[in-house]
Amino acid sequence: MKKLQISLMIICTILMANALSATATTPELSLGSTSIAQDSTATIKLNFSGSGENYAGINDRILLPQGLSVTVEKGELLPGTFIIDSFTFSGSDGNGIALMAYSDSETFNGAGTLLSLNLIATSDAKTGTYDISFAADDSDLINSEHAISNEDGSISVSHSTRNGTLTVEPADSDSDGMPNYWEKTTALIPTTPMTRMKIQMVMA
């Protein structure tokens, strides 16, 4: 009888451990999706969802299409002492921005926005829909191409990533439904809204 009780206790312990493991959430870094017109601005957010643990920093390399410049702002999930560093890069794996956020005294957890990427598209940014993705990486180092460090910053924890999308649309400065480039080629003024009647008069 005693052996049976011990066996049942062991089985219950294993089942509880498995249940806890099954409900644990793998930390995830995810990128939002948005659209931007040539010669205008938009924001893509770098979001985080965690497992209830505390984390001391992140390090990411995010690929972006050409014709964009980026500034970075701290999101609501990062405490005030977190330091933000960023720089742009161009190489064999593409163009983009490298991001770092870290603190020696505070940590973050939960779910929310880590960083906001404020995008500025040039007038000649190539139109289309693009994947906004994390640079590929096989390293487990904290300074790898995308990483989340544990509470004391000593190791990189296992995590998943989810890409976003960005649609670059033709500029339409006067919001009349006709792109600037088309208005320029037809002797119209990109900053003056045109009705169908006005177009017929100009092109008559």
Secondary structure by P-SEA (a helix, b strand, c coil): caaaaaaaaaaaaaaaaaaaaaacccbbbbbbbbcccccccccccccccccccccccccbbbbbcccccbbbbbcccccccbbbbbbccccccbbbbbbbbbbcccccccccccbbbbbbbcccccbbbbbbccccccccccccccccccccccccccbbbbbbbbbbbccccccccccaaaaaaacccccccccaaaaaaaac
